[in-house]
Amino acid sequence: MHVPLLCLAFACSPALLHAQGPPVIEWQRCFGGTSLDREGGVLELPNGELLLAVNPTAGGGNVPGPVQGGGDVWLMRLSQTGTILQQRLIGGPGVDGGGQLFQAADGGYFMLGGTTANGGDVSGHLGENDLWLVKLDAGLNILWQRCYGGSGNEYGKLISAADGGFFLVGATQSEDGDVPLNRGNFDAWAMRISESGTVLWSRTYGGTNDDRFRSAMLTSEGQLICVGYSWSDDGDIASNDGLADAWIARIDQSNGDLIEYVLFGGTGYESANEVIITPNGDLLIAGVTDTNDGDFTGYNGGVGDAFLSRFSSNFNPIWAKCFGGSSAEEFNDIIPGPDGGVVCAGFTGSNNGDVTGNQGDADLWITGINGNGDLLWQHCYGGAGNDRCYSVQRVQDQGLVAMGTTNSPNGDVSGFNGGFSDAWVVRLSEETVGMAEPMNSFSVSLGPNPAKTTALLTLVAAAPDILKTRLMDARGALITNATSTYVSAGVNHVPLFLDDVAPGLYLLEILIGSRRTTVTIIKE
């Protein structure tokens, strides 16, 4: 697979930007049939198209055929304006769901989902709900598939490894198959698998109660930072402050050893749903709490608040803040935002406190929060029904793509297919960036691409500034920590060293002042 030399440019504006503000909807699409349709995964392709996984449980609507069993995975490739270019259903006679999507170095894709099937496109089912990893070619044909788990239920996410393989993190009820031990109820689970799907190691963590990992990121030092929640006060867990505490764990990627962990929260329920690592190594963790005591400040009452917490790289708490109103809120995803802040995505049922503009039972809720935990902006997207966001990501041309579910027939939603819910994909503009500062225009080119050991980033800047770059895998997980370089006005040449990077597809994030872009690079 070869990617041509990439050139990107941003126009310079002499005006000052006075605030950060929410993005606006550029287009939105509903996908589903006449029953329950769930969100899945979304992946931006190098040409700007989107690959989607959606989970219909019945046909009808715009589902391209009958659905086997209790649910199939609907794979589709969309144009940059949301038109379906290619689609197919995969699955078996049970309930199948597709979640995460990853670009493979050979131009194909990996998809992680879950399955209760044993037949059709699924083989090797171990019991109840297994995790299901599928390797697809560029035409969405299945090259191979494998089930992971045991006789109980398993749930999880994939994290890309530098060598082309993956870490799987989640939860398991099993004590057989791929699972070595269960202490009771659900245990948190981590597993290392090769690029061809072979299990390299598998470990469980927790105590006799319900313990789960919800997500993870890999540090530049090669350690796995897992987040989730724990109800236990035995086994690996020394104590618990209440019902479920939010949980951060550091795991050795070579063998799965638990190096250290910390629980935080109060006397109620907390779950850490997603984590990102900042350029200085701090952890920003998003989730949900119903606690009005303990480690959080600013609780708004109601069923629960979304939270954002900041920890140092050695797990020392810096701050933990709540966001929401008098009903229920939750953050399900977090991505880097402008000026060292973040964008958090989830849902809200409120229309007070931190929330304005709610249009129904629950809306997709997307917020901009700075590095100190201050809410800069928020916006509700949806209609009169129940609308929720489960993932958000930044795309190459600076916009955002949010994915969730909707059953609204009005408001921001059009094309609802009926039934209980549709999967809802929302393409958003870039959020307003900058805080009373001019934008520095720049253009970049990168070559050779593919590269063997070194690539050269050629950058033309309108004014002197600080250039920050960081290398991420195709999902956006950090591979190398951010580096900062002073660039002058005019042409600058910045080498990118790839000696220690495994072959594969990567994203190079480039930040100057308040302007950010991402370039795709392939290491041979």
GUROPA-535786 format. One record per residue: residue in three letters; z, x, y of N, C-alpha, C in turn. Coordinates in steps of 0.1 Angstrom, whole numbers, plus 5000, padded with zeros to 4 digits. Layout:
N
ALAZXYZXYZXY ...
//
This chain:
524
MET500050094988500050005000500050095012 HIS499150065022499050145034499150065046 VAL499950105055500150035068499550115079 PRO498650065087498050135098499050175108 LEU498550275116499450315128499850195136 LEU501050185139501650065146501850095161 CYS501350015169501450035184502049905189 LEU503149915197503849795203504149825217 ALA504049725226504249755240505049635246 PHE505849665256506549555264506149575278 ALA505849465285505549475299506849495307 CYS506749575318507849595327507949485338 SER509149435340509349335350510249395361 PRO509849385374510649445384511949355387 ALA511949235382513049145385514249185376 LEU515449145381516649175373516949055365 LEU517449075352517948965344519448955346 HIS519848835349521248815353522148765342 ALA521648725331522548675320521848675307 GLN522648665297522048645284522048485282 GLY520948445275520848295273520248265259 PRO520348145255519948105241518448105240 PRO517948125228516548115225516147965225 VAL514847945226514247805225513347795213 ILE513247675208512347645196510947665200 GLU510247755192508747765193508047675183 TRP508547665171508047565162509147555151 GLN509047435144509947415133509247335122 ARG509647355110509047285099510147235089 CYS509947115084510747055073510047075060 PHE510747115049510147125036511047055026 GLY510446955019511146885009510446765003 GLY511146694994510646574988511546464991 THR511746374981512446244983513946254979 SER514446374975515746384971516446494979 LEU517246574973518046684979517246814979 ASP516946864991516246994992517147095000 ARG517247204994518147305000517447425006 GLU518147495015517647615021517547725010 GLY516647815012516547935003516648065011 GLY515548135010515448265017514148275025 VAL514148365035513048385043512848535045 LEU511648585044511348725046510148745055 GLU510248825066509048845074508248955067 LEU506948935066506049035060505549135071 PRO505049245067504549345078503549285087 ASN502749185083501749135092502249015101 GLY503548995100504148885108504248755101 GLU503648735090503748615082505148605076 LEU505448485071506848455065506648425051 LEU507548475042507648435028508848355027 LEU508748235022509948145021510248105006 ALA511548085003511948024991512747904994 VAL512347784989512947654992513347594979 ASN514347514978514847454966514847304965 PRO513647244961513547104960514147054946 THR514746934946515246884933514346764928 ALA513346734936512446624932511146644939 GLY510046584934508746594941508746494953 GLY507446464957507246384969507246464981 GLY507146394993507146475005506046565006 ASN506346695009505346795009505546894998 VAL506346864988506446954976505146954968 PRO504647064964503347074959503247044944 GLY503946944939503846904925505146854920 PRO505146824907506446774901507446884899 VAL508746844899509746944898510346934884 GLN510547044877511047054864512647034864 GLY513246974854514646964853515246914866 GLY516346974870517046934882516747004895 GLY515747094894515347174906514547294903 ASP513547324911512747444910512847524923 VAL512147644922512047724934510647714939 TRP510547674952509247654959509047784967 LEU508047864963507647984971506447954979 MET506547994992505347975000505248085011 ARG504048115014503748215025503248135037 LEU503848155049503548085061502848175071 SER501948125079501348195090502448215101 GLN502048285111503048315122503248185130 THR502448075128502747955135503247845125 GLY503547885113504247785103503247715094 THR502047745094501047685084501247745070 ILE501247655060501347705046499947775042 LEU500047895038498847975034498747985019 GLN499947975012499947994998501247934993 GLN501247874981502547824976502447794961 ARG503647794955503747764941505147734937 LEU505347654927506747624921506947714909 ILE508147764908508547834896509947784891 GLY510147794878511447754873511347714858 GLY512347644854512447594840513047454839 PRO513447414827513847274826515347244830 GLY515947344836517347324842517247314857 VAL518347364863518347364878518147514882 ASP517147534890516747664895516847664910 GLY517347774916517347784930516947924934 GLY516247944945515848064951516548094964 GLY517048214965517748254977517048364985 GLN517548494982517048604989515648654985 LEU514948704995513648764992513648904998 PHE512948994991512949134995511449184993 GLN511049275002509749335000509849454990 ALA508949464981508949574971508049684977 ALA508249804973507449914977505949904973 ASP505749834962504349824957503549704963 GLY504149644973503549524980503849394974 GLY504649394963505149264958506449234964 TYR507249144956508449094962509549084951 PHE510749084955511849044946512548914951 MET512948834942513648714946514848694938 LEU516048674944517248644937517648504939 GLY517848434928518348294928519348264917 GLY519448144913520348104902519548014893 THR519948004880519347914871520247874860 THR520047744856520747694844519747674832 ALA518547724835517447694825517247804815 ASN516647764804516147864794514847804788 GLY513747834795512447784792511647784804 GLY510347754803509447764814509347904819 ASP509647934831509548064837510748154834 VAL511848084828513148154827513348184812 SER513748304809514248344796515448434797 GLY516248434786517448524786518648464793 HIS518648324794519748254800521048284792 LEU522148314799523448344792524448234792 GLY524348134801525248024801525547974815 GLU525747844816526047774829525047824839 ASN525547864851524647914862524548064862 ASP523448124858523248264859522548304872 LEU522748434876521948484886520548524880 TRP519548494888518148504883517348594892 LEU516948714888516148804895514748804891 VAL513848784900512348764897511548874904 LYS510748944897509849034904508448964905 LEU507848954917506648894919505648994925 ASP504348964922503249044928502948984941 ALA501949044948501648994962501048854961 GLY500548814950499948674948501048574944 LEU502248614943503448524939503348494924 ASN502748584917502748574902504048654897 ILE504648594887505848654881505448774872 LEU505948894876505749014868506849034857 TRP508049004861509149004851510348924858 GLN511248884849512448814854513548844845 ARG514748834850515948864842517148784847 CYS517948734838519148654841520348754839 TYR521348734848522548814848523748724848 GLY524848764840526048684840526648684826 GLY527248564823527848544810527848394807 SER528848354799528848214795529448124806 GLY529948174817530448094828529448084839 ASN529948054851529148044863529148164871 GLU528048204876527848324885527148284898 TYR527548354909526948334922526948474928 GLY525848494937525848624943524748654952 LYS524748774958523748814967523248954963 LEU522048994967521549134965521649214978 ILE521949344976521949434987521049554983 SER520049594991519149694987519849834987 ALA519449914977519950044976518850144980 ALA519250264984518250354989517150404979 ASP517550394966516550434956515650334951 GLY515650214958514750104953515450004945 GLY516650034940517449934932518249844941 PHE519249784935520049684942521449694938 PHE522349644947523749604943523749454943 LEU524449404933524649254933526149234936 VAL526449144945527849114948528048964948 GLY529148914943529348774942530648734935 ALA530448644926531648594919531248544905 THR532148554895531848524881533048454875 GLN532848364866533848304857533848364843 SER532848454840532648494827533448614823 GLU533548644810534148764805533348814793 ASP532048794794531148834783529748854790 GLY528748884782527448914787527449044796 ASP527149024808527049144818528449164825 VAL529449074822530749084829531749144820 PRO532449254824533349324815534749264815 LEU535249184825536549144826536749024835 ASN537548924832537948814841539448794841 ARG540048794853541548784854541948644855 GLY541048554857541348414858540548344869 ASN540148224867539248144876538048224879 PHE537648234892536548324896537148464900 ASP536448564895536748704900535548744909 ALA535848824919534848894926534048984917 TRP532849004920531949074910531049164918 ALA530849284913529849374919529049444907 MET527849464909526949524898525949604904 ARG525549714898524449804902523349784893 ILE522149754898520949744889519849834894 SER519049874885517949964889516749884894 GLU515749944899514549874905513849794894 SER514049834881513349764870514349654864 GLY515549634870516449534866517449574856 THR517549694852518549744843519949754849 VAL520949704842522349714847522849854845 LEU523249914856523850054856525350054855 TRP525949964862527449934860527749794865 SER528849744860529349604864530849604864 ARG531449554875532849554877533349424883 THR534549384880535149264886536449304893 TYR536849214903537949254912538649124915 GLY540049134916540749014920542048994912 GLY542548874911543748844904543448714896 THR544548644893544448524885544048394892 ASN543848404905543348284912541848304916 ASP541348234926539948234929539648344939 ASP538848444935538448554944536948574943 ARG536348594955534848594956534448694967 PHE533348764964532648834974531448744979 ARG531248734992530248654997529048735002 SER529248865006528148945010528649085011 ALA527749185015528049325015527049395023 MET527449515027526449615033526749755028 LEU525749835028525949975024526050065036 THR527050145036527250235047526350355046 SER526150435057525350555056525950665047 GLU527250645044527950745035527850705021 GLY527150585018526950545004528050464998 GLN528850405007529950315002529550165004 LEU529950084995529649944996530749865003 ILE530549805014531549725021531249575017 CYS532249515010532049385005533049295013 VAL532549175016533449075022533448945015 GLY534548865016534648745009536048685011 TYR536648635001537948575002538748594989 SER540048584990540948594979542048494980 TRP542348424969543548334968544648404960 SER544448524955545348584945546448664952 ASP547548684945548548784949549048864937 ASP548048894928548348974917547049054913 GLY547049124902545949204898545649304908 ASP544449304914544049404924544649364938 ILE545249244939545649194952547149204953 ALA547649274963549149294964549849174969 SER549249104979549948994985548848904992 ASN549248784996548448685002549248615013 ASP548548595024549248535036549348375035 GLY548448315027548448175027547648115016 LEU546648035019545847985008544848085004 ALA543648095011542748195008542648285021 ASP542748415019542648515030541248575030 ALA540648605042539448685042539748825037 TRP538648875031538848995022537749095026 ILE538149225028537149335030537549435019 ALA536549485012536749575002535749695003 ARG536249815001535349935000535149974986 ILE533949984981533650014967532750134966 ASP533050224956532250344954530950294947 GLN529850334953528550284948528150354935 SER528750464932528350534920528950474907 ASN530050414908530750354896531450224898 GLY531550174910532150044913533650054915 ASP534250174916535650184918536050114931 LEU537150044931537649984943538450094951 ILE537950134962538650244970539750194978 GLU539550084986540550024994540149884998 TYR541049805003540749675007541749635018 VAL541449525025542349465034542149315034 LEU543249235035543149095037543549055051 PHE542948955057543348915070543248765071 GLY544048705080544048555082545348505086 GLY545648385081546948325084547448245072 THR548148135075548748055064547747955058 GLY546547945064545547845059544547915051 TYR543247865053542147915045541247995054 GLU540748105049539748195056538748245045 SER537548255050536448315042535648405051 ALA535448535047534548625054533148605047 ASN532148555055530848515049529848625051 GLU529948705061528848805063529448925072 VAL528849035070529249165077528049245082 ILE528149305093527249405097528049525102 ILE527349645102528049765106527349815119 THR528249835129527749875142527350025142 PRO526650065152526150215153527350305152 ASN528550275157529650365156530550345143 GLY530050265134530750245121531650135120 ASP531950065132532849945131532149835123 LEU533049745118532649635110532749505119 LEU531749425119531749295126531649195115 ILE532649105113532649015102532748865107 ALA531848785101531748645106532148555094 GLY532848445097533248345087533848225092 VAL534848175085535448045089536948055086 THR537747985095539147975093539647835097 ASP540747795091541447675096542847705100 THR543047825104544347875107544647885122 ASN545847845126546247855140547347955141 ASP547448045132548448155133547848275127 GLY548648375125548248495118547448585127 ASP546248635122545448735129544548685139 PHE544348555141543248505149543848455163 THR542948465173543248405186542248305190 GLY542648205198541648105203541347995194 TYR542147965184541847855175541647725183 ASN540547645179540247525187540747395180 GLY541347405168541847285161540747225152 GLY540947105148540047035139540047085125 VAL538947065118538847105104538847255102 GLY538247325111538147465110537247525121 ASP537447655124536647725134535847835128 ALA534747865134534047985131534848105136 PHE534748215130535448335135534548455135 LEU534848545144534248685144535348785146 SER535348885137536448985137535749125138 ARG536449215144535949355145537049445139 PHE536649525130537449625124536849765126 SER537649865126537150005127536650045113 SER536050155112535450195099536550225088 ASN537750245093538850265083539750145081 PHE539150025085539649895082540849855091 ASN541049925103542049885112541449775121 PRO542249665123541749545131541749585145 ILE540649545152540449555166540649425174 TRP540049325169540249185174539649085164 ALA540148965165539648855156539748725165 LYS538648665167538548545176537848425170 CYS538348315174537848185169536848125179 PHE535948045173534947975182534647835176 GLY534647735185534347605180534947495189 GLY535247375183535747265190536747195181 SER536847065183537846985176537446935162 SER536246965158535746935145535547055137 ALA534547065128534347175119533247265124 GLU533547395123532547505126532647615115 GLU531447685114531447795104530347885108 PHE530548015108529548115109529148165095 ASN527848155092527248195079526448325079 ASP526048365091525248485092525448555105 ILE525148675106525348755118524348865118 ILE523748895130522748995132523049065145 PRO522549195147522749255160522049185171 GLY522649185182522049125194521949225205 PRO521449185217521249285228522649345233 ASP522549465238523649525246524849545237 GLY524649575224525849595216526549465211 GLY525949355214526549225209525949185196 VAL526249055192525749005180525248855183 VAL524348815173524048675172524648615160 CYS525448515161526048445149525448305147 ALA525248275135524548145132525348065121 GLY525447935123526147855113525947705117 PHE527047635118526947495122528147455129 THR528047335137529247285144529147135143 GLY530347065142530446925142531046875155 SER531346975164532046945177531146925189 ASN531646875199531046865212532046885223 ASN532946985221533947015231534347165228 GLY535347205235535747345233534647445237 ASP534247525228533147615230531747555229 VAL531747435224530447365220530047265230 THR528747275234528147165242526747145236 GLY526247015238524946985234524746935219 ASN525846905212525646865199524946725199 GLN524046715189523146595189523446495178 GLY524446525169524646445158525946475150 ASP525846445137527046475128527346625128 ALA526346705126526546855127525146915131 ASP525247015139523947085143524047225139 LEU522747285137522747425137523347485150 TRP524147585148524847645160524547795160 ILE523947835171523647975172524248025185 THR524948145184525748195195525448335198 GLY525548375210525548515214526948565219 ILE527348665212528748715215528648865217 ASN529448915228529349055231530249135222 GLY530249265224531049355215532549345216 ASN532949275227534449255228534849115223 GLY533849045217534248905212534148795222 ASP533448815233533348715244532048635241 LEU532148505242531048415240530148415252 LEU528948465250527948475262527148345263 TRP526748295252525948165252526048105238 GLN525747975238525647895226524647785227 HIS524147745216523147635216523147555203 CYS523047425204522947345192521547295190 TYR521047305177519747265174519847165163 GLY519147045164519146945154518846805159 GLY519346705152519146565156520446485153 ALA520246355150521346265149522046285135 GLY521446355126521946365113522846495111 ASN522746545099523546665095522646785094 ASP522746885103521946995103522747125103 ARG522447215094523247335092522447455090 CYS522847575095522147695095522847795085 TYR522147855076522747945066522248085068 SER521148105075520748245078519948255090 VAL519948375097519148395108518648545108 GLN517448575112517048705113516048725124 ARG516048855129515148885140513748935134 VAL512748895141511348925136510749025146 GLN509549075142509049195148508749175163 ASP508349055167507949025181509048975189 GLN510349005184511548985192512048845191 GLY511448755184512048625182512948615171 LEU513448505167514348475156513848375147 VAL514148375134513948275125515248235118 ALA515548105120516748045114516347955102 MET517147955092516847865080518147795076 GLY517947665074519047585070518647455064 THR519347345066519047215061519147115072 THR518446995070518446885079518246755072 ASN518846655077518446515074518246435086 SER517946495097517746425110516246385111 PRO516046265116514646225118514246225133 ASN515046295141514846295156515346415162 GLY515446415175515946535183515046645181 ASP515546765177514646885176513846885163 VAL514146785154513546785141512446685140 SER511246735135510146645132509646675118 GLY509046575111508546595098509546585087 PHE510646525089511646505079511046415067 ASN511246465055510546405043511346295036 GLY512546265041513446165035514346225024 GLY515046145017515946195007517246235014 PHE518046315007519346355012519146465023 SER518346565021518146665031516846735028 ASP516246805038515146895037515647035041 ALA514947135035515047265041514447265054 TRP515047335064514547335078514347485082 VAL513147515086512847655092512547635107 VAL513247715115513147705129512747845135 ARG511647845141511147975148511647965162 LEU512348065166512948065180512448185188 SER512448165201512048275210513148385210 GLU512848495216513848595218514948535228 GLU516148565226517248525235517048605248 THR517448555259517448625272518248745271 VAL517748855276518548985274518849045288 GLY519849135288520149205300521249145308 MET521949235314523049185323522949265337 ALA522149195346521849255359521349395358 GLU520249415350519649545349518149525347 PRO517349615352515949605350515549645336 MET514449585331513949615318513049735319 ASN513249835310512349945310511149915300 SER509949915305508849895296508550025288 PHE508050005276507750115267506750075257 SER506050175252505150155240505450255230 VAL505250225217505550315206504450315196 SER504250435190503350445179504050535169 LEU503750515156504450585145503450635135 GLY503450755131502550805121502950945116 PRO502550985104501750905095502550795089 ASN501850695084502550585078501550525068 PRO501850545055503050605049503350745052 ALA504550785051504950925054505650985041 LYS505651115040506251185029507651235033 THR507751325043509051385047509451355061 THR508351355070508651345084507551245090 ALA507951165099507051085107507351115122 LEU506351095130506551125145506450995152 LEU507450965160507550845169507050895182 THR505950835187505450865200505850755209 LEU506550775220507050675228506650705243 VAL506150605249505750615264506650525271 ALA507550575280508550495287508150495302 ALA508450375308508150365322509150445331 ALA510350465326511450525333512350605323 PRO513050705328514050775319515050675314 ASP515450695301516450605295516950675283 ILE517850595276518450635263517650565252 LEU517150635242516450575231517450585219 LYS517650465213518450455201517550405189 THR517750475178516950435166517850425154 ARG517550335145518250335132517350285121 LEU517550335109516650305098517350205089 MET516650095085517249985077516249955066 ASP516849895055515949855044515249725048 ALA514449675039513649555042514449435045 ARG515749425041516549315044517249325057 GLY517349455062518049485075519349555073 ALA519649595060520849665057520649815062 LEU521749865068521749995075521550105064 ILE520550195066520350315058520850435065 THR520550455077521050575085521750515098 ASN522850575102523450535114522550555126 ALA522750485137521950495149522050635155 THR520950685160520950815167520450785181 SER520950865191520650845205519950965210 THR518950945218518151055223517751025238 TYR517851115247517451095261515851105261 VAL515251015267513751015268513451015283 SER512351085287511951095301510850985303 ALA510550965316509350885319508150955314 GLY507250875308506050925303506050935288 VAL505351035282505151055268506251135262 ASN506951085251507951145244507551155229 HIS507951265222507651275208509051295201 VAL509351205192510651205185510451205170 PRO510851315163510651325149511551235141 LEU511151175130511951095121511951155108 PHE513051205104513251285091513551195080 LEU512751195069512851105058513151175045 ASP513551305045513751385033514751325024 ASP515851265029516951205021516751055018 VAL515651005022515350865020514450835007 ALA514850744999514150714987512750654990 PRO511750664982510550594985510750444986 GLY509950384995510050234997509750195011 LEU509850065013509550015026510850005035 TYR510750045047511950045056511549985070 LEU512549955077512449905091513050015101 LEU512350055110512850145121513150055133 GLU514450045137514749965149514750065161 ILE514150025172513950105183514550025195 LEU515550085202516150015213516150105225 ILE515650055237515750125250516250025260 GLY517450055265518049965275518349835268 SER517749725273517949595267516749555258 ARG515749635256514549595249514649655235 ARG514249575225514349615211513149575204 THR512649665195511549635186511849695173 THR511049655162511249705149509849735143 VAL509749855138508449905132508649925117 THR507749875109507749895095507150035091 ILE507950105082507450235078507650245063 ILE506750315056506750325041506950475038 LYS508050505031508250645026507550655012 GLU506650755011506050774998506950854988 
//
